[in-house]
């Protein structure tokens, strides 16, 4: 939501990414866990849907071997990383100089 000239207001309780301008700063923010709270719920929902679609029959039958469990883990990790990237891009500031 935009309010006034150049000012942005955020809905109450919305997560706001701290400003950063260089890639190492974004990596530090990720490592400190800044993306956990806003991105884990996204990864859980998307991971459940992907796992149900891709591994559902094997999960239901109880025939999922360890390679299948690795695919299930990837179904959660990839959406978390993508959501984290999107969240961090929202805080990117123009590089100084």
N, C-alpha and C positions, 0 to 999 in steps of 0.2 A: 504494500500500500504506500502510495506517495502522498506526502503531506507538505504543502507549501513548496517553496523553491529548493529543490535539491535535497530535501530532508526526507528520510524514509522512516516510517514508523513500523514497528513490528507488533504482531498480535501478542497479547499478554501470554507469557509463558513460552514464547517461541525462542528456540535456541539461536543465538547469534554468534557467528564465527569471529574470533579476534582477527584484526587486520594483520596481514603479512604481505611481504613483497618479494621475498626470495625463497626458492625451493627448500633450502635447509630449514628455514623458519616453519614452513608448512609441515615438513617431516617431524620437527620437534613438537608441533601442536598435535600431530597424529600420535606420536609416541607418548605424549603426556595424557592421552585419552580424551582430548577435546571432542572427538567425533563419536565417542561411545554412546552417550545419551540420545542424541538425535538419530543415529544411524543403526543402532542395534534393533529397534523395533521394525525398521524397514527390512533389514536382513532376515529377521525371524519370519516375517510374513512371506517375503519372496522365497526364502529357503524352504519353507513348508510347502508352498505351491509347487516349486520346482521338484522337490523330493517326491511329492505325491505323484506328479506327472511322470517323472523319469524313473523312479524306483518303486512306485506304489505297489505294483503287483508282486514284486519280490519281497517287499516289506510285509505285505498282508499274508503272504505264504510262509514267511519266516525263513526264506531261502537266501537272504542277503549275506554274501561272503564279505571278507574284509575289503576287496576292491570296491564293492558297492558302497560300503560305509565311507570310504574315501570320497566317492562321488557325492554322497550326501553331505559330507563336510564341506566340499567345494561349493555345493549349492547354497551354503550359508556364507562362506568366506567371500566369494566373489561379489554378491550383492552388498555386503558390508564395505568392501573396498571401493566399489563404485559409488555408493552413497556417501562415503567419507570424502572421496575425491570431489563430488558435487558440492558437498557442504563446505569444504575448504576453498573451492573456487569462488564461492560467494563472499569470502573474506579477503580475496586478493586485492591488494592496493597497487597503485602504479609505483614502479620502482623509483626510488629517489635518485635524482641526478640526471 
